[in-house]
Every structure is written in C-alpha cells, then in structure tokens.
Amino acid sequence: LNIKEEHGDQITYVIKDDVEHTKVFPVMLAELDENKTKYQIKSYGLSNSGLEQVFLRVADEITRPEDYERLSQWKKFQNR
C-alpha cells in the first residue's frame, strides 16, 4: 500500500492489482465502514486506475493536432 497523491483532505493510495492484495478488499472495506468515525473518514472509493489511464491516454492522443491530420488523411485514403 503506497500513497500516490495527497490533495487537501483526500489521499490516494495504490494497491497492487494481484490476487494476494485484492483478496483482502472485503475485509478492508468492512473495517473502513466500521471505523469511519474513529479515523474521521467521510467517504472512500475504489477505482481501476489502469483502465482509467488508458482512457486518459487515448483522450490525450486524440486531442493532438497531428492525430486529426492523420485521421483526415486516413478518411481520404478510405474514400478512394
């Protein structure tokens, strides 16, 4: 478990995506629910950042001007 980011009152942790680490999720989440007041936790969430990073990378690549140019050339090639 490693801290990835801290922003204000939010902390992002990275948990390895393997069976050894993910099998503890049910117990970990139950303990978080039981101890929210004790640890002053307002809310928490989980995300699969690997998939999120893929979408962000694709979105970033599409917004580059050279990609629009390549796409335009590809469409011209297809219409031949």
N, C-alpha and C positions, 0 to 999 in steps of 0.2 A: 504494500500500500504506500504510494508516494503522493505527496502534494504536487499537483500540476500548476494550480493558479490560486491566488487569493485576491478577491476584489470586494472591498468593503466588508460586509458580513457574510460573504459567500466564499466557500472553499471548494475547489475541485480536486478530487483525488483520482488517481489512475490505479485501477485494479487489473492485474493480468487476466487476459481472456483465455484461461485454460481450465480444465476440469477441477484441478486442485483448488483454485481460487473461487470459481463460480459456484462450487457445491456449498459454500458457506453462506451464499446470499440469503436463503430463507431464515437462517438463524440470525444473521447480521441484521436483516431488516426487522425481524421481530424484536430484537434488542433495541434497535433505534426507536421503534414505536413505543416500547415500554419505558424508555429513558429520555424521551424528548424534553420533558420538563427539567429533569436533572441536568442535562447537558445544554439546555437552552437552545434546542433545535426547533426552529419554526416550521421548517419543511425540508424535504430532501427529494432527490430524484435520481434516476438512473438513465444513462444513455449509452448507446453503442457508438462511441466516437469514431471507430474505424469506418463505419458506413457514413457517418456524418462528414468525415474528412473527404471521402470520395465525392459526395455531392458538392461540397465546398470547392474542391479542386476542379470538378467539371464546370461548375458555375464560373469560376475564375477564368478557366481556359476559354470559355465561350465569349466572355466579355472583352477579350483581346482583339484589337482591330485586324491583326493578321489572320485570325480564325474566320472572321467574317469574309475576308478576301478569299481564303481557301474555300469556304463554303460556296461563295458566289461562283468561283471557277469550277467547282465540282458540279454545280447545277447546270452550268453552261455545257460541260462535258457530257452530262447525262442526257441533255436535250438534243444531242447530235443524232 
